[in-house]
């Protein structure tokens, strides 16, 4: 199941992690929500394979530890989403469609 591209309408902002908005629901460690707004990563389905970190030309993503999460113990946080140039490489390389980029959403 891919990230919900309408998460901004369907979910509530419940937290902020170093300037990155977290959209709920969150019930750690199993349910971590969607992180980011302009560049959004669904932490519940992210496999932590690092393809987005490797391919992003402007270093939007940084690793964060997510101990105990059933999919992976680290995730790609869009910590620098303001740097995003909307090239969509991260969206294209994500094997589980955990990333959505929308310039109409402000981060």
Buried (B, 14 or more C-beta within 10 A) or exposed (E): EEBBBEBBEEBEBEEEBEEBBBBBEBEEEEEBBBBBBBBBBBBBBBBBBBBBBEBBEEEBBBEBEBEEBEBBEBBBBBBBBEBBEEBEBBBEBBEBEBBBBBEEBEB
